[in-house]
């Protein structure tokens, strides 16, 4: 399944101080990425957050990939 994060993730300064979140929710992308990195599976995440979809979870990974490709000087 090919997912574009731009279809599922948004950011606006008046919600969550501009942190990326899933469209139409106040669920930050970083929260879901944290759950995934700790080993939580999609089924459990969807049980905890019924407003999300499998596509939203896939979009969070696509967003992380996008951020990892940005060139920054450390």
PQR file of N, CA, C, O and H, with PARSE charges and radii, in Angstrom:
ATOM      1  N   UNK A   1       0.845  -1.165   0.000 -0.4000 1.5000
ATOM      2  CA  UNK A   1       0.000   0.000   0.000 -0.0000 2.0000
ATOM      3  C   UNK A   1       0.896   1.234   0.000  0.5500 1.7000
ATOM      4  O   UNK A   1       1.726   1.409   0.892 -0.5500 1.4000
ATOM      5  N   UNK A   2       0.725   2.077  -0.993 -0.4000 1.5000
ATOM      6  CA  UNK A   2       1.512   3.309  -1.086 -0.0000 2.0000
ATOM      7  C   UNK A   2       0.725   4.440  -0.457  0.5500 1.7000
ATOM      8  O   UNK A   2      -0.403   4.728  -0.858 -0.5500 1.4000
ATOM      9  H   UNK A   2       0.051   1.935  -1.718  0.4000 1.0000
ATOM     10  N   UNK A   3       1.322   5.071   0.523 -0.4000 1.5000
ATOM     11  CA  UNK A   3       0.663   6.123   1.295 -0.0000 2.0000
ATOM     12  C   UNK A   3       1.491   7.396   1.211  0.5500 1.7000
ATOM     13  O   UNK A   3       2.716   7.360   1.326 -0.5500 1.4000
ATOM     14  H   UNK A   3       2.238   4.838   0.849  0.4000 1.0000
ATOM     15  N   UNK A   4       0.825   8.505   1.014 -0.4000 1.5000
ATOM     16  CA  UNK A   4       1.486   9.807   1.091 -0.0000 2.0000
ATOM     17  C   UNK A   4       1.108  10.452   2.418  0.5500 1.7000
ATOM     18  O   UNK A   4      -0.072  10.656   2.701 -0.5500 1.4000
ATOM     19  H   UNK A   4      -0.170   8.535   0.921  0.4000 1.0000
ATOM     20  N   UNK A   5       2.096  10.767   3.217 -0.4000 1.5000
ATOM     21  CA  UNK A   5       1.812  11.329   4.541 -0.0000 2.0000
ATOM     22  C   UNK A   5       1.019  12.630   4.446  0.5500 1.7000
ATOM     23  O   UNK A   5       0.263  12.954   5.362 -0.5500 1.4000
ATOM     24  H   UNK A   5       3.055  10.601   2.987  0.4000 1.0000
ATOM     25  N   UNK A   6       1.174  13.371   3.370 -0.4000 1.5000
ATOM     26  CA  UNK A   6       0.494  14.665   3.230 -0.0000 2.0000
ATOM     27  C   UNK A   6      -1.029  14.529   3.198  0.5500 1.7000
ATOM     28  O   UNK A   6      -1.747  15.490   3.476 -0.5500 1.4000
ATOM     29  H   UNK A   6       1.789  13.108   2.626  0.4000 1.0000
ATOM     30  N   UNK A   7      -1.514  13.349   2.862 -0.4000 1.5000
ATOM     31  CA  UNK A   7      -2.963  13.124   2.830 -0.0000 2.0000
ATOM     32  C   UNK A   7      -3.528  12.842   4.217  0.5500 1.7000
ATOM     33  O   UNK A   7      -4.745  12.868   4.403 -0.5500 1.4000
ATOM     34  H   UNK A   7      -0.931  12.568   2.636  0.4000 1.0000
ATOM     35  N   UNK A   8      -2.667  12.574   5.188 -0.4000 1.5000
ATOM     36  CA  UNK A   8      -3.118  12.134   6.512 -0.0000 2.0000
ATOM     37  C   UNK A   8      -2.617  12.995   7.667  0.5500 1.7000
ATOM     38  O   UNK A   8      -3.146  12.904   8.775 -0.5500 1.4000
ATOM     39  H   UNK A   8      -1.679  12.553   5.037  0.4000 1.0000
ATOM     40  N   UNK A   9      -1.619  13.819   7.431 -0.4000 1.5000
ATOM     41  CA  UNK A   9      -0.980  14.558   8.515 -0.0000 2.0000
ATOM     42  C   UNK A   9      -1.035  16.045   8.226  0.5500 1.7000
ATOM     43  O   UNK A   9      -0.833  16.484   7.094 -0.5500 1.4000
ATOM     44  H   UNK A   9      -1.189  13.893   6.531  0.4000 1.0000
ATOM     45  N   UNK A  10      -1.315  16.819   9.279 -0.4000 1.5000
ATOM     46  CA  UNK A  10      -1.365  18.266   9.133 -0.0000 2.0000
ATOM     47  C   UNK A  10      -0.746  18.917  10.363  0.5500 1.7000
ATOM     48  O   UNK A  10      -0.507  18.270  11.383 -0.5500 1.4000
ATOM     49  H   UNK A  10      -1.479  16.463  10.199  0.4000 1.0000
ATOM     50  N   UNK A  11      -0.496  20.198  10.236 -0.4000 1.5000
ATOM     51  CA  UNK A  11       0.072  20.959  11.340 -0.0000 2.0000
ATOM     52  C   UNK A  11      -0.455  22.384  11.242  0.5500 1.7000
ATOM     53  O   UNK A  11      -0.467  22.986  10.169 -0.5500 1.4000
ATOM     54  H   UNK A  11      -0.690  20.724   9.407  0.4000 1.0000
ATOM     55  N   UNK A  12      -0.887  22.906  12.376 -0.4000 1.5000
ATOM     56  CA  UNK A  12      -1.315  24.301  12.414 -0.0000 2.0000
ATOM     57  C   UNK A  12      -0.929  24.865  13.784  0.5500 1.7000
ATOM     58  O   UNK A  12      -1.013  24.163  14.791 -0.5500 1.4000
ATOM     59  H   UNK A  12      -0.877  22.416  13.248  0.4000 1.0000
ATOM     60  N   UNK A  13      -0.511  26.118  13.821 -0.4000 1.5000
ATOM     61  CA  UNK A  13       0.019  26.680  15.064 -0.0000 2.0000
ATOM     62  C   UNK A  13      -0.988  26.715  16.211  0.5500 1.7000
ATOM     63  O   UNK A  13      -0.589  26.763  17.375 -0.5500 1.4000
ATOM     64  H   UNK A  13      -0.443  26.689  13.002  0.4000 1.0000
ATOM     65  N   UNK A  14      -2.279  26.693  15.906 -0.4000 1.5000
ATOM     66  CA  UNK A  14      -3.292  26.799  16.948 -0.0000 2.0000
ATOM     67  C   UNK A  14      -3.701  25.448  17.559  0.5500 1.7000
ATOM     68  O   UNK A  14      -4.506  25.409  18.490 -0.5500 1.4000
ATOM     69  H   UNK A  14      -2.603  26.654  14.960  0.4000 1.0000
ATOM     70  N   UNK A  15      -3.157  24.358  17.044 -0.4000 1.5000
ATOM     71  CA  UNK A  15      -3.475  23.030  17.582 -0.0000 2.0000
ATOM     72  C   UNK A  15      -2.169  22.322  17.942  0.5500 1.7000
ATOM     73  O   UNK A  15      -1.287  22.178  17.095 -0.5500 1.4000
ATOM     74  H   UNK A  15      -2.503  24.390  16.288  0.4000 1.0000
ATOM     75  N   UNK A  16      -2.045  21.884  19.184 -0.4000 1.5000
ATOM     76  CA  UNK A  16      -0.853  21.182  19.677 -0.0000 2.0000
ATOM     77  C   UNK A  16       0.431  21.968  19.427  0.5500 1.7000
ATOM     78  O   UNK A  16       1.494  21.384  19.219 -0.5500 1.4000
ATOM     79  H   UNK A  16      -2.762  22.001  19.872  0.4000 1.0000
ATOM     80  N   UNK A  17       0.324  23.294  19.449 -0.4000 1.5000
ATOM     81  CA  UNK A  17       1.484  24.174  19.246 -0.0000 2.0000
ATOM     82  C   UNK A  17       2.204  23.884  17.931  0.5500 1.7000
ATOM     83  O   UNK A  17       3.420  24.051  17.833 -0.5500 1.4000
ATOM     84  H   UNK A  17      -0.540  23.769  19.619  0.4000 1.0000
ATOM     85  N   UNK A  18       1.452  23.450  16.926 -0.4000 1.5000
ATOM     86  CA  UNK A  18       2.029  23.220  15.609 -0.0000 2.0000
ATOM     87  C   UNK A  18       2.641  21.847  15.399  0.5500 1.7000
ATOM     88  O   UNK A  18       3.173  21.576  14.322 -0.5500 1.4000
ATOM     89  H   UNK A  18       0.465  23.314  17.006  0.4000 1.0000
ATOM     90  N   UNK A  19       2.583  20.971  16.399 -0.4000 1.5000
ATOM     91  CA  UNK A  19       3.138  19.627  16.217 -0.0000 2.0000
ATOM     92  C   UNK A  19       2.333  18.886  15.153  0.5500 1.7000
ATOM     93  O   UNK A  19       1.113  19.033  15.089 -0.5500 1.4000
ATOM     94  H   UNK A  19       2.151  21.192  17.273  0.4000 1.0000
ATOM     95  N   UNK A  20       3.000  18.097  14.324 -0.4000 1.5000
ATOM     96  CA  UNK A  20       2.282  17.319  13.314 -0.0000 2.0000
ATOM     97  C   UNK A  20       1.282  16.374  13.984  0.5500 1.7000
ATOM     98  O   UNK A  20       1.601  15.710  14.970 -0.5500 1.4000
ATOM     99  H   UNK A  20       3.991  17.977  14.377  0.4000 1.0000
ATOM    100  N   UNK A  21       0.067  16.327  13.428 -0.4000 1.5000
ATOM    101  CA  UNK A  21      -0.996  15.484  13.966 -0.0000 2.0000
ATOM    102  C   UNK A  21      -1.788  14.889  12.811  0.5500 1.7000
ATOM    103  O   UNK A  21      -1.680  15.327  11.666 -0.5500 1.4000
ATOM    104  H   UNK A  21      -0.192  16.867  12.627  0.4000 1.0000
ATOM    105  N   UNK A  22      -2.573  13.897  13.138 -0.4000 1.5000
ATOM    106  CA  UNK A  22      -3.409  13.276  12.111 -0.0000 2.0000
ATOM    107  C   UNK A  22      -4.599  14.185  11.836  0.5500 1.7000
ATOM    108  O   UNK A  22      -5.223  14.713  12.757 -0.5500 1.4000
ATOM    109  H   UNK A  22      -2.661  13.541  14.068  0.4000 1.0000
ATOM    110  N   UNK A  23      -4.902  14.358  10.555 -0.4000 1.5000
ATOM    111  CA  UNK A  23      -5.966  15.270  10.141 -0.0000 2.0000
ATOM    112  C   UNK A  23      -7.264  14.959  10.881  0.5500 1.7000
ATOM    113  O   UNK A  23      -7.683  13.809  11.011 -0.5500 1.4000
ATOM    114  H   UNK A  23      -4.396  13.929   9.807  0.4000 1.0000
ATOM    115  N   UNK A  24      -7.875  16.032  11.355 -0.4000 1.5000
ATOM    116  CA  UNK A  24      -9.153  15.911  12.037 -0.0000 2.0000
ATOM    117  C   UNK A  24      -9.066  15.399  13.466  0.5500 1.7000
ATOM    118  O   UNK A  24     -10.092  15.120  14.087 -0.5500 1.4000
ATOM    119  H   UNK A  24      -7.534  16.966  11.250  0.4000 1.0000
ATOM    120  N   UNK A  25      -7.847  15.273  13.997 -0.4000 1.5000
ATOM    121  CA  UNK A  25      -7.669  14.793  15.370 -0.0000 2.0000
ATOM    122  C   UNK A  25      -6.694  15.692  16.106  0.5500 1.7000
ATOM    123  O   UNK A  25      -6.123  16.624  15.540 -0.5500 1.4000
ATOM    124  H   UNK A  25      -7.014  15.501  13.492  0.4000 1.0000
ATOM    125  N   UNK A  26      -6.518  15.388  17.380 -0.4000 1.5000
ATOM    126  CA  UNK A  26      -5.481  16.022  18.184 -0.0000 2.0000
ATOM    127  C   UNK A  26      -4.438  14.972  18.576  0.5500 1.7000
ATOM    128  O   UNK A  26      -3.739  15.126  19.577 -0.5500 1.4000
ATOM    129  H   UNK A  26      -6.982  14.630  17.840  0.4000 1.0000
ATOM    130  N   UNK A  27      -4.341  13.927  17.795 -0.4000 1.5000
ATOM    131  CA  UNK A  27      -3.398  12.844  18.067 -0.0000 2.0000
ATOM    132  C   UNK A  27      -2.083  13.163  17.362  0.5500 1.7000
ATOM    133  O   UNK A  27      -2.026  13.183  16.133 -0.5500 1.4000
ATOM    134  H   UNK A  27      -4.909  13.801  16.981  0.4000 1.0000
ATOM    135  N   UNK A  28      -1.012  13.416  18.146 -0.4000 1.5000
ATOM    136  CA  UNK A  28       0.270  13.750  17.515 -0.0000 2.0000
ATOM    137  C   UNK A  28       0.913  12.529  16.853  0.5500 1.7000
ATOM    138  O   UNK A  28       0.847  11.411  17.363 -0.5500 1.4000
ATOM    139  H   UNK A  28      -1.059  13.400  19.145  0.4000 1.0000
ATOM    140  N   UNK A  29       1.522  12.778  15.726 -0.4000 1.5000
ATOM    141  CA  UNK A  29       2.222  11.724  14.994 -0.0000 2.0000
ATOM    142  C   UNK A  29       3.326  11.119  15.863  0.5500 1.7000
ATOM    143  O   UNK A  29       3.558   9.911  15.822 -0.5500 1.4000
ATOM    144  H   UNK A  29       1.576  13.687  15.312  0.4000 1.0000
ATOM    145  N   UNK A  30       3.998  11.947  16.639 -0.4000 1.5000
ATOM    146  CA  UNK A  30       5.098  11.460  17.478 -0.0000 2.0000
ATOM    147  C   UNK A  30       4.626  10.402  18.476  0.5500 1.7000
ATOM    148  O   UNK A  30       5.382   9.487  18.805 -0.5500 1.4000
ATOM    149  H   UNK A  30       3.809  12.928  16.672  0.4000 1.0000
ATOM    150  N   UNK A  31       3.402  10.514  18.956 -0.4000 1.5000
ATOM    151  CA  UNK A  31       2.875   9.526  19.892 -0.0000 2.0000
ATOM    152  C   UNK A  31       2.774   8.154  19.233  0.5500 1.7000
ATOM    153  O   UNK A  31       3.171   7.147  19.819 -0.5500 1.4000
ATOM    154  H   UNK A  31       2.788  11.257  18.689  0.4000 1.0000
ATOM    155  N   UNK A  32       2.248   8.120  18.024 -0.4000 1.5000
ATOM    156  CA  UNK A  32       2.090   6.849  17.314 -0.0000 2.0000
ATOM    157  C   UNK A  32       3.450   6.284  16.930  0.5500 1.7000
ATOM    158  O   UNK A  32       3.666   5.076  17.031 -0.5500 1.4000
ATOM    159  H   UNK A  32       1.926   8.938  17.548  0.4000 1.0000
ATOM    160  N   UNK A  33       4.372   7.138  16.491 -0.4000 1.5000
ATOM    161  CA  UNK A  33       5.718   6.656  16.179 -0.0000 2.0000
ATOM    162  C   UNK A  33       6.387   6.079  17.422  0.5500 1.7000
ATOM    163  O   UNK A  33       7.112   5.088  17.330 -0.5500 1.4000
ATOM    164  H   UNK A  33       4.197   8.119  16.409  0.4000 1.0000
ATOM    165  N   UNK A  34       6.154   6.681  18.568 -0.4000 1.5000
ATOM    166  CA  UNK A  34       6.692   6.147  19.814 -0.0000 2.0000
ATOM    167  C   UNK A  34       6.129   4.782  20.136  0.5500 1.7000
ATOM    168  O   UNK A  34       6.863   3.889  20.559 -0.5500 1.4000
ATOM    169  H   UNK A  34       5.565   7.485  18.642  0.4000 1.0000
ATOM    170  N   UNK A  35       4.837   4.611  19.942 -0.4000 1.5000
ATOM    171  CA  UNK A  35       4.218   3.301  20.173 -0.0000 2.0000
ATOM    172  C   UNK A  35       4.790   2.258  19.224  0.5500 1.7000
ATOM    173  O   UNK A  35       5.089   1.135  19.629 -0.5500 1.4000
ATOM    174  H   UNK A  35       4.241   5.337  19.598  0.4000 1.0000
ATOM    175  N   UNK A  36       4.939   2.636  17.960 -0.4000 1.5000
ATOM    176  CA  UNK A  36       5.504   1.691  16.990 -0.0000 2.0000
ATOM    177  C   UNK A  36       6.935   1.316  17.360  0.5500 1.7000
ATOM    178  O   UNK A  36       7.316   0.149  17.265 -0.5500 1.4000
ATOM    179  H   UNK A  36       4.695   3.548  17.630  0.4000 1.0000
ATOM    180  N   UNK A  37       7.723   2.293  17.778 -0.4000 1.5000
ATOM    181  CA  UNK A  37       9.120   2.007  18.109 -0.0000 2.0000
ATOM    182  C   UNK A  37       9.250   1.153  19.371  0.5500 1.7000
ATOM    183  O   UNK A  37      10.263   0.482  19.571 -0.5500 1.4000
ATOM    184  H   UNK A  37       7.414   3.241  17.855  0.4000 1.0000
ATOM    185  N   UNK A  38       8.231   1.182  20.212 -0.4000 1.5000
ATOM    186  CA  UNK A  38       8.271   0.351  21.414 -0.0000 2.0000
ATOM    187  C   UNK A  38       7.750  -1.066  21.154  0.5500 1.7000
ATOM    188  O   UNK A  38       7.751  -1.910  22.051 -0.5500 1.4000
ATOM    189  H   UNK A  38       7.408   1.727  20.049  0.4000 1.0000
ATOM    190  N   UNK A  39       7.308  -1.316  19.920 -0.4000 1.5000
ATOM    191  CA  UNK A  39       6.874  -2.657  19.560 -0.0000 2.0000
ATOM    192  C   UNK A  39       5.374  -2.869  19.527  0.5500 1.7000
ATOM    193  O   UNK A  39       4.919  -3.982  19.263 -0.5500 1.4000
ATOM    194  H   UNK A  39       7.307  -0.631  19.192  0.4000 1.0000
ATOM    195  N   UNK A  40       4.593  -1.826  19.787 -0.4000 1.5000
ATOM    196  CA  UNK A  40       3.138  -1.981  19.740 -0.0000 2.0000
ATOM    197  C   UNK A  40       2.707  -2.227  18.292  0.5500 1.7000
ATOM    198  O   UNK A  40       3.194  -1.565  17.375 -0.5500 1.4000
ATOM    199  H   UNK A  40       4.963  -0.922  20.001  0.4000 1.0000
ATOM    200  N   UNK A  41       1.812  -3.161  18.096 -0.4000 1.5000
ATOM    201  CA  UNK A  41       1.367  -3.460  16.732 -0.0000 2.0000
ATOM    202  C   UNK A  41       0.180  -2.571  16.336  0.5500 1.7000
ATOM    203  O   UNK A  41      -0.456  -1.938  17.179 -0.5500 1.4000
ATOM    204  H   UNK A  41       1.417  -3.698  18.840  0.4000 1.0000
ATOM    205  N   UNK A  42      -0.092  -2.545  15.042 -0.4000 1.5000
ATOM    206  CA  UNK A  42      -1.153  -1.694  14.503 -0.0000 2.0000
ATOM    207  C   UNK A  42      -2.504  -1.986  15.140  0.5500 1.7000
ATOM    208  O   UNK A  42      -3.265  -1.066  15.438 -0.5500 1.4000
ATOM    209  H   UNK A  42       0.425  -3.059  14.357  0.4000 1.0000
ATOM    210  N   UNK A  43      -2.800  -3.253  15.347 -0.4000 1.5000
ATOM    211  CA  UNK A  43      -4.097  -3.628  15.915 -0.0000 2.0000
ATOM    212  C   UNK A  43      -4.290  -2.985  17.286  0.5500 1.7000
ATOM    213  O   UNK A  43      -5.357  -2.437  17.566 -0.5500 1.4000
ATOM    214  H   UNK A  43      -2.182  -4.001  15.105  0.4000 1.0000
ATOM    215  N   UNK A  44      -3.285  -3.043  18.129 -0.4000 1.5000
ATOM    216  CA  UNK A  44      -3.367  -2.469  19.462 -0.0000 2.0000
ATOM    217  C   UNK A  44      -3.484  -0.943  19.394  0.5500 1.7000
ATOM    218  O   UNK A  44      -4.243  -0.339  20.151 -0.5500 1.4000
ATOM    219  H   UNK A  44      -2.419  -3.488  17.902  0.4000 1.0000
ATOM    220  N   UNK A  45      -2.732  -0.331  18.489 -0.4000 1.5000
ATOM    221  CA  UNK A  45      -2.818   1.126  18.330 -0.0000 2.0000
ATOM    222  C   UNK A  45      -4.227   1.531  17.911  0.5500 1.7000
ATOM    223  O   UNK A  45      -4.779   2.502  18.430 -0.5500 1.4000
ATOM    224  H   UNK A  45      -2.114  -0.822  17.874  0.4000 1.0000
ATOM    225  N   UNK A  46      -4.806   0.787  16.975 -0.4000 1.5000
ATOM    226  CA  UNK A  46      -6.155   1.109  16.509 -0.0000 2.0000
ATOM    227  C   UNK A  46      -7.198   0.889  17.600  0.5500 1.7000
ATOM    228  O   UNK A  46      -8.219   1.577  17.627 -0.5500 1.4000
ATOM    229  H   UNK A  46      -4.358  -0.001  16.554  0.4000 1.0000
ATOM    230  N   UNK A  47      -6.952  -0.059  18.493 -0.4000 1.5000
ATOM    231  CA  UNK A  47      -7.846  -0.251  19.638 -0.0000 2.0000
ATOM    232  C   UNK A  47      -7.768   0.949  20.581  0.5500 1.7000
ATOM    233  O   UNK A  47      -8.785   1.392  21.116 -0.5500 1.4000
ATOM    234  H   UNK A  47      -6.123  -0.618  18.471  0.4000 1.0000
ATOM    235  N   UNK A  48      -6.567   1.469  20.781 -0.4000 1.5000
ATOM    236  CA  UNK A  48      -6.355   2.618  21.668 -0.0000 2.0000
ATOM    237  C   UNK A  48      -6.850   3.925  21.047  0.5500 1.7000
ATOM    238  O   UNK A  48      -7.299   4.826  21.755 -0.5500 1.4000
ATOM    239  H   UNK A  48      -5.741   1.109  20.347  0.4000 1.0000
ATOM    240  N   UNK A  49      -6.763   4.020  19.714 -0.4000 1.5000
ATOM    241  CA  UNK A  49      -7.116   5.239  18.989 -0.0000 2.0000
ATOM    242  C   UNK A  49      -8.071   4.898  17.842  0.5500 1.7000
ATOM    243  O   UNK A  49      -7.652   4.842  16.686 -0.5500 1.4000
ATOM    244  H   UNK A  49      -6.398   3.288  19.139  0.4000 1.0000
ATOM    245  N   UNK A  50      -9.350   4.672  18.153 -0.4000 1.5000
ATOM    246  CA  UNK A  50     -10.294   4.250  17.110 -0.0000 2.0000
ATOM    247  C   UNK A  50     -10.530   5.289  16.011  0.5500 1.7000
ATOM    248  O   UNK A  50     -11.096   4.962  14.967 -0.5500 1.4000
ATOM    249  H   UNK A  50      -9.690   4.718  19.092  0.4000 1.0000
ATOM    250  N   UNK A  51     -10.102   6.537  16.232 -0.4000 1.5000
ATOM    251  CA  UNK A  51     -10.240   7.561  15.191 -0.0000 2.0000
ATOM    252  C   UNK A  51      -9.199   7.407  14.090  0.5500 1.7000
ATOM    253  O   UNK A  51      -9.327   8.016  13.027 -0.5500 1.4000
ATOM    254  H   UNK A  51      -9.642   6.803  17.079  0.4000 1.0000
ATOM    255  N   UNK A  52      -8.165   6.595  14.334 -0.4000 1.5000
ATOM    256  CA  UNK A  52      -7.117   6.384  13.338 -0.0000 2.0000
ATOM    257  C   UNK A  52      -7.441   5.191  12.452  0.5500 1.7000
ATOM    258  O   UNK A  52      -8.287   4.357  12.775 -0.5500 1.4000
ATOM    259  H   UNK A  52      -8.061   6.101  15.197  0.4000 1.0000
ATOM    260  N   UNK A  53      -6.734   5.137  11.316 -0.4000 1.5000
ATOM    261  CA  UNK A  53      -6.875   4.022  10.374 -0.0000 2.0000
ATOM    262  C   UNK A  53      -5.501   3.403  10.124  0.5500 1.7000
ATOM    263  O   UNK A  53      -4.469   3.964  10.492 -0.5500 1.4000
ATOM    264  H   UNK A  53      -6.047   5.815  11.054  0.4000 1.0000
ATOM    265  N   UNK A  54      -5.516   2.246   9.496 -0.4000 1.5000
ATOM    266  CA  UNK A  54      -4.246   1.614   9.090 -0.0000 2.0000
ATOM    267  C   UNK A  54      -3.446   2.569   8.213  0.5500 1.7000
ATOM    268  O   UNK A  54      -2.221   2.633   8.316 -0.5500 1.4000
ATOM    269  H   UNK A  54      -6.354   1.790   9.197  0.4000 1.0000
ATOM    270  N   UNK A  55      -4.138   3.309   7.352 -0.4000 1.5000
ATOM    271  CA  UNK A  55      -3.471   4.250   6.461 -0.0000 2.0000
ATOM    272  C   UNK A  55      -2.800   5.374   7.241  0.5500 1.7000
ATOM    273  O   UNK A  55      -1.724   5.837   6.863 -0.5500 1.4000
ATOM    274  H   UNK A  55      -5.134   3.257   7.269  0.4000 1.0000
ATOM    275  N   UNK A  56      -3.434   5.817   8.333 -0.4000 1.5000
ATOM    276  CA  UNK A  56      -2.821   6.849   9.172 -0.0000 2.0000
ATOM    277  C   UNK A  56      -1.505   6.349   9.764  0.5500 1.7000
ATOM    278  O   UNK A  56      -0.508   7.070   9.790 -0.5500 1.4000
ATOM    279  H   UNK A  56      -4.308   5.441   8.641  0.4000 1.0000
ATOM    280  N   UNK A  57      -1.518   5.117  10.234 -0.4000 1.5000
ATOM    281  CA  UNK A  57      -0.296   4.552  10.824 -0.0000 2.0000
ATOM    282  C   UNK A  57       0.803   4.445   9.772  0.5500 1.7000
ATOM    283  O   UNK A  57       1.960   4.770  10.037 -0.5500 1.4000
ATOM    284  H   UNK A  57      -2.328   4.530  10.214  0.4000 1.0000
ATOM    285  N   UNK A  58       0.435   3.989   8.583 -0.4000 1.5000
ATOM    286  CA  UNK A  58       1.412   3.910   7.494 -0.0000 2.0000
ATOM    287  C   UNK A  58       1.917   5.313   7.133  0.5500 1.7000
ATOM    288  O   UNK A  58       3.095   5.491   6.822 -0.5500 1.4000
ATOM    289  H   UNK A  58      -0.505   3.725   8.367  0.4000 1.0000
ATOM    290  N   UNK A  59       1.029   6.298   7.177 -0.4000 1.5000
ATOM    291  CA  UNK A  59       1.420   7.675   6.871 -0.0000 2.0000
ATOM    292  C   UNK A  59       2.427   8.192   7.891  0.5500 1.7000
ATOM    293  O   UNK A  59       3.319   8.965   7.541 -0.5500 1.4000
ATOM    294  H   UNK A  59       0.072   6.154   7.430  0.4000 1.0000
ATOM    295  N   UNK A  60       2.295   7.775   9.148 -0.4000 1.5000
ATOM    296  CA  UNK A  60       3.261   8.221  10.159 -0.0000 2.0000
ATOM    297  C   UNK A  60       4.657   7.711   9.830  0.5500 1.7000
ATOM    298  O   UNK A  60       5.644   8.417  10.039 -0.5500 1.4000
ATOM    299  H   UNK A  60       1.571   7.147   9.432  0.4000 1.0000
ATOM    300  N   UNK A  61       4.744   6.507   9.324 -0.4000 1.5000
ATOM    301  CA  UNK A  61       6.047   5.959   8.929 -0.0000 2.0000
ATOM    302  C   UNK A  61       6.591   6.667   7.690  0.5500 1.7000
ATOM    303  O   UNK A  61       7.793   6.909   7.584 -0.5500 1.4000
ATOM    304  H   UNK A  61       3.943   5.933   9.154  0.4000 1.0000
ATOM    305  N   UNK A  62       5.705   6.997   6.758 -0.4000 1.5000
ATOM    306  CA  UNK A  62       6.135   7.734   5.574 -0.0000 2.0000
ATOM    307  C   UNK A  62       6.621   9.129   5.980  0.5500 1.7000
ATOM    308  O   UNK A  62       7.583   9.641   5.408 -0.5500 1.4000
ATOM    309  H   UNK A  62       4.728   6.800   6.843  0.4000 1.0000
ATOM    310  N   UNK A  63       5.965   9.737   6.955 -0.4000 1.5000
ATOM    311  CA  UNK A  63       6.379  11.043   7.460 -0.0000 2.0000
ATOM    312  C   UNK A  63       7.758  10.947   8.112  0.5500 1.7000
ATOM    313  O   UNK A  63       8.605  11.816   7.900 -0.5500 1.4000
ATOM    314  H   UNK A  63       5.183   9.321   7.420  0.4000 1.0000
ATOM    315  N   UNK A  64       7.986   9.910   8.893 -0.4000 1.5000
ATOM    316  CA  UNK A  64       9.297   9.711   9.531 -0.0000 2.0000
ATOM    317  C   UNK A  64      10.378   9.520   8.472  0.5500 1.7000
ATOM    318  O   UNK A  64      11.486  10.038   8.612 -0.5500 1.4000
ATOM    319  H   UNK A  64       7.299   9.205   9.065  0.4000 1.0000
ATOM    320  N   UNK A  65      10.060   8.781   7.420 -0.4000 1.5000
ATOM    321  CA  UNK A  65      11.009   8.593   6.321 -0.0000 2.0000
ATOM    322  C   UNK A  65      11.330   9.928   5.668  0.5500 1.7000
ATOM    323  O   UNK A  65      12.493  10.221   5.390 -0.5500 1.4000
ATOM    324  H   UNK A  65       9.160   8.360   7.306  0.4000 1.0000
ATOM    325  N   UNK A  66      10.321  10.725   5.425 -0.4000 1.5000
ATOM    326  CA  UNK A  66      10.501  12.053   4.829 -0.0000 2.0000
ATOM    327  C   UNK A  66      11.425  12.908   5.691  0.5500 1.7000
ATOM    328  O   UNK A  66      12.346  13.541   5.175 -0.5500 1.4000
ATOM    329  H   UNK A  66       9.377  10.487   5.651  0.4000 1.0000
ATOM    330  N   UNK A  67      11.184  12.928   6.990 -0.4000 1.5000
ATOM    331  CA  UNK A  67      12.020  13.726   7.894 -0.0000 2.0000
ATOM    332  C   UNK A  67      13.456  13.218   7.926  0.5500 1.7000
ATOM    333  O   UNK A  67      14.394  14.011   8.006 -0.5500 1.4000
ATOM    334  H   UNK A  67      10.436  12.414   7.409  0.4000 1.0000
ATOM    335  N   UNK A  68      13.632  11.907   7.864 -0.4000 1.5000
ATOM    336  CA  UNK A  68      14.985  11.329   7.900 -0.0000 2.0000
ATOM    337  C   UNK A  68      15.765  11.678   6.638  0.5500 1.7000
ATOM    338  O   UNK A  68      16.996  11.659   6.658 -0.5500 1.4000
ATOM    339  H   UNK A  68      12.870  11.263   7.799  0.4000 1.0000
ATOM    340  N   UNK A  69      15.088  11.993   5.553 -0.4000 1.5000
ATOM    341  CA  UNK A  69      15.761  12.333   4.309 -0.0000 2.0000
ATOM    342  C   UNK A  69      16.162  13.797   4.239  0.5500 1.7000
ATOM    343  O   UNK A  69      16.926  14.183   3.354 -0.5500 1.4000
ATOM    344  H   UNK A  69      14.088  12.009   5.536  0.4000 1.0000
ATOM    345  N   UNK A  70      15.661  14.619   5.153 -0.4000 1.5000
ATOM    346  CA  UNK A  70      16.013  16.043   5.138 -0.0000 2.0000
ATOM    347  C   UNK A  70      17.493  16.207   5.467  0.5500 1.7000
ATOM    348  O   UNK A  70      18.041  15.505   6.317 -0.5500 1.4000
ATOM    349  H   UNK A  70      15.040  14.305   5.871  0.4000 1.0000
ATOM    350  N   UNK A  71      18.106  17.122   4.792 -0.4000 1.5000
ATOM    351  CA  UNK A  71      19.517  17.390   5.057 -0.0000 2.0000
ATOM    352  C   UNK A  71      19.627  18.480   6.118  0.5500 1.7000
ATOM    353  O   UNK A  71      19.151  19.602   5.940 -0.5500 1.4000
ATOM    354  H   UNK A  71      17.661  17.691   4.101  0.4000 1.0000
ATOM    355  N   UNK A  72      20.263  18.120   7.215 -0.4000 1.5000
ATOM    356  CA  UNK A  72      20.491  19.095   8.286 -0.0000 2.0000
ATOM    357  C   UNK A  72      21.928  18.975   8.771  0.5500 1.7000
ATOM    358  O   UNK A  72      22.515  17.893   8.767 -0.5500 1.4000
ATOM    359  H   UNK A  72      20.650  17.209   7.360  0.4000 1.0000
ATOM    360  N   UNK A  73      22.467  20.078   9.178 -0.4000 1.5000
ATOM    361  CA  UNK A  73      23.811  20.070   9.746 -0.0000 2.0000
ATOM    362  C   UNK A  73      23.697  19.881  11.253  0.5500 1.7000
ATOM    363  O   UNK A  73      22.975  20.615  11.928 -0.5500 1.4000
ATOM    364  H   UNK A  73      21.990  20.957   9.182  0.4000 1.0000
ATOM    365  N   UNK A  74      24.404  18.910  11.764 -0.4000 1.5000
ATOM    366  CA  UNK A  74      24.343  18.641  13.209 -0.0000 2.0000
ATOM    367  C   UNK A  74      25.622  19.107  13.863  0.5500 1.7000
ATOM    368  O   UNK A  74      25.778  18.974  15.077 -0.5500 1.4000
ATOM    369  H   UNK A  74      24.991  18.314  11.215  0.4000 1.0000
TER
END
